[in-house]
Structures are given as structure tokens and as C-alpha cells.
Amino acid sequence: MLSKWEELRLIARCVTGDDRDAFGQLVEEYNDGLRRFLLNLTLGDASLTDDLAQETFIKAYLSLRSYRGIARFRTWLYRIAYNEFYMHLRRRHETDGFESGYDNVADSVSPHAAGDARMDVERCLKALSEAERTAVLLFYMDDRPIKEIADIMQMPQGTVKSHLSRAKAKMAKLF
């Protein structure tokens, strides 16, 4: 994992000298985690994940001059990915949940291909609101601190904690 100073050095090289190799190093560092985050948000839709990840990195590169360095680059990048995901939902007129467009994602996973536990987790994630799902994925799957999740989701830390608490209660009922 890159230190904050290494990130800032690479970003400075990108901004001042249009160094695409430096940006490539940032992409290599954060690509896997970002794709995992998006894959979980899209409930396993790999092609949508690829599209969203590509759009995220393109927007990050084009907006790199606006990065202020207050938060870690990873937090800023995840915020862009989070926005891209919601832009996709808005374009599909699905801002109230996954009910209409994503019902077939979890149902299409055969019990033989994925274990029963994976299907249970997918079913639980599907039952959560987008905000609850995002908070759960960032906190439990990506092991992010509450403060960073609050920065990514642009909401107070108490609200993030509330989303996590409600999500745990909902998931406990389903299990």
C-alpha cells in the first residue's frame, strides 16, 4: 500500500508533467480493491463493474487537478466510484433500490457454483438499502474506518453508524 506521501508524489507527477506512468501506478495500486467494491455494489454484475471502474479511473485522471490532498487518494477515488454507481442507477431510474433491475443477479447464481453461504450473503445485501449496503461493504468487506466511510459517502459518522446498525439488524433477521 502506498503511503500518503507516495500518493502525493505520483499525483504531482501526473499533474505537473502529465505523467501517465505515475497514474498507471495509482491504478495498479487501487484497481483490485475498487473493482471488488463495485462488484459488491452491483451484486456481482462483472460487466457493469468493469464499466464503472473504467469510468471511475477516467474521471479521476481528468479531475486530478481538483484533488486537494485532504483525504487519501483512495478515499477520493472511492467517492468517484460511488458517484458513478449512483449515476448509473439514476440513468436506469432505479434510485429507490435494486428491485427492478438487479433481481436476476442473485437468482442467476446457481447453488452449485456458489455455496449456500454466498447466496445467503447476496440475499442479505440485496435486502439492504443502497446506503446500508455501501456502509456494510466498506466497513466489513474493505475494513475501512467509520471516518473514511463517512468521507466516501459524504455523510456524518453518526449516520454511517446508524446505517451499519440497521443493516446488521436486517441481516440478522434474514439469517
C-alpha positions as CSV (number, residue, x, y, z in Angstrom):
1,M,0.0,0.0,0.0
2,L,1.3,3.4,-0.9
3,S,1.9,6.0,1.8
4,K,0.2,9.3,1.6
5,W,3.5,10.9,0.5
6,E,4.0,8.4,-2.3
7,E,0.4,9.1,-3.5
8,L,1.0,12.8,-3.4
9,R,4.4,12.4,-5.3
10,L,2.7,10.3,-8.0
11,I,-0.2,12.8,-8.3
12,A,2.2,15.7,-8.5
13,R,4.0,13.9,-11.4
14,C,0.6,13.4,-13.1
15,V,-0.5,17.0,-12.7
16,T,2.8,18.8,-13.5
17,G,4.2,16.6,-16.1
18,D,1.2,14.7,-17.5
19,D,3.0,11.5,-16.4
20,R,0.7,8.7,-17.4
21,D,3.1,6.1,-15.9
22,A,2.6,7.7,-12.5
23,F,-1.2,7.4,-12.9
24,G,-0.7,3.9,-14.0
25,Q,1.0,3.1,-10.7
26,L,-2.0,4.6,-8.9
27,V,-4.4,2.5,-11.0
28,E,-2.4,-0.7,-10.3
29,E,-2.4,0.1,-6.6
30,Y,-6.1,0.6,-6.2
31,N,-7.7,-1.3,-9.1
32,D,-8.4,-4.6,-7.3
33,G,-10.0,-3.0,-4.2
34,L,-12.0,-0.6,-6.3
35,R,-13.3,-3.4,-8.5
36,R,-14.2,-5.6,-5.5
37,F,-16.1,-2.7,-4.0
38,L,-18.0,-2.1,-7.2
39,L,-18.6,-5.8,-7.8
40,N,-20.3,-6.0,-4.4
41,L,-22.3,-2.8,-5.0
42,T,-23.6,-4.2,-8.3
43,L,-24.3,-7.6,-6.7
44,G,-21.9,-9.5,-8.9
45,D,-22.5,-7.8,-12.3
46,A,-19.0,-8.1,-13.7
47,S,-19.6,-6.2,-17.0
48,L,-21.2,-3.3,-15.1
49,T,-18.3,-3.4,-12.6
50,D,-15.8,-3.1,-15.4
51,D,-17.6,-0.2,-17.0
52,L,-17.9,1.6,-13.7
53,A,-14.3,1.0,-12.8
54,Q,-13.2,2.3,-16.2
55,E,-15.4,5.4,-15.9
56,T,-14.0,6.0,-12.3
57,F,-10.4,5.9,-13.4
58,I,-11.1,8.1,-16.4
59,K,-12.9,10.7,-14.3
60,A,-10.2,10.5,-11.7
61,Y,-7.5,11.2,-14.3
62,L,-9.4,14.1,-15.8
63,S,-10.2,15.6,-12.4
64,L,-6.8,15.0,-10.8
65,R,-6.0,18.8,-10.7
66,S,-9.0,19.2,-8.4
67,Y,-7.7,16.7,-5.9
68,R,-6.8,18.7,-2.8
69,G,-5.0,16.1,-0.8
70,I,-7.1,16.5,2.3
71,A,-8.3,12.9,2.3
72,R,-6.3,10.0,1.0
73,F,-6.4,9.4,-2.8
74,R,-8.1,6.1,-2.2
75,T,-11.0,7.8,-0.4
76,W,-11.3,10.3,-3.2
77,L,-11.2,7.5,-5.8
78,Y,-13.9,5.5,-4.0
79,R,-16.1,8.6,-3.8
80,I,-15.9,8.9,-7.5
81,A,-16.8,5.2,-7.9
82,Y,-19.7,5.6,-5.5
83,N,-20.9,8.6,-7.6
84,E,-20.6,6.7,-10.8
85,F,-22.6,3.8,-9.4
86,Y,-25.4,6.1,-8.4
87,M,-25.3,7.9,-11.7
88,H,-25.8,4.6,-13.3
89,L,-28.8,3.9,-11.1
90,R,-30.3,7.3,-11.9
91,R,-29.9,6.7,-15.6
92,R,-31.8,3.5,-15.1
93,H,-34.4,5.2,-12.9
94,E,-33.6,2.9,-10.0
95,T,-32.8,5.3,-7.2
96,D,-35.1,3.5,-4.8
97,G,-33.4,0.2,-4.9
98,F,-32.3,-2.8,-6.8
99,E,-35.8,-4.4,-7.1
100,S,-36.4,-3.8,-10.8
101,G,-33.0,-4.3,-12.5
102,Y,-31.0,-6.5,-10.2
103,D,-33.5,-9.2,-9.2
104,N,-32.0,-11.7,-11.6
105,V,-28.4,-11.2,-10.5
106,A,-28.6,-13.2,-7.2
107,D,-31.2,-15.6,-8.7
108,S,-28.9,-16.4,-11.6
109,V,-26.2,-17.7,-9.4
110,S,-26.5,-21.5,-9.2
111,P,-26.3,-23.1,-5.8
112,H,-23.7,-25.5,-7.2
113,A,-21.4,-22.7,-8.5
114,A,-21.6,-20.6,-5.2
115,G,-22.0,-22.0,-1.8
116,D,-25.1,-21.6,0.3
117,A,-23.3,-19.1,2.4
118,R,-22.6,-16.9,-0.5
119,M,-26.2,-17.0,-1.6
120,D,-27.3,-16.0,1.9
121,V,-24.9,-13.0,1.9
122,E,-26.1,-11.9,-1.5
123,R,-29.7,-12.2,-0.4
124,C,-29.0,-10.2,2.7
125,L,-27.1,-7.5,0.7
126,K,-30.0,-7.3,-1.7
127,A,-32.4,-6.6,1.2
128,L,-30.4,-3.6,2.3
129,S,-30.8,0.0,1.1
130,E,-28.0,1.4,-1.1
131,A,-26.6,3.4,1.8
132,E,-26.7,0.4,4.2
133,R,-25.2,-1.8,1.6
134,T,-22.4,0.6,0.9
135,A,-21.6,1.1,4.5
136,V,-21.5,-2.7,5.2
137,L,-19.3,-3.3,2.2
138,L,-16.8,-0.6,3.1
139,F,-16.8,-1.5,6.8
140,Y,-16.8,-5.3,6.8
141,M,-15.5,-6.2,3.4
142,D,-12.9,-3.5,2.8
143,D,-12.1,-2.9,6.5
144,R,-12.5,0.9,6.3
145,P,-12.8,3.1,9.4
146,I,-16.0,4.9,10.0
147,K,-14.4,8.3,9.3
148,E,-13.3,7.2,5.8
149,I,-16.7,5.7,5.1
150,A,-18.3,9.0,6.1
151,D,-15.9,10.8,3.7
152,I,-16.7,8.5,0.8
153,M,-20.5,8.6,1.4
154,Q,-20.4,12.3,2.3
155,M,-22.5,11.9,5.5
156,P,-21.8,12.3,9.2
157,Q,-20.1,9.5,11.1
158,G,-23.2,9.0,13.2
159,T,-25.3,8.4,10.1
160,V,-22.8,5.8,8.9
161,K,-23.0,4.1,12.3
162,S,-26.9,4.1,12.1
163,H,-26.7,2.6,8.6
164,L,-24.4,-0.2,9.9
165,S,-26.7,-0.8,12.9
166,R,-29.8,-1.1,10.8
167,A,-28.0,-3.3,8.3
168,K,-26.9,-5.7,11.0
169,A,-30.4,-5.9,12.3
170,K,-31.9,-6.6,8.9
171,M,-29.2,-9.2,8.1
172,A,-29.7,-10.9,11.4
173,K,-33.4,-11.3,10.7
174,L,-32.7,-12.8,7.3
175,F,-30.1,-15.2,8.6
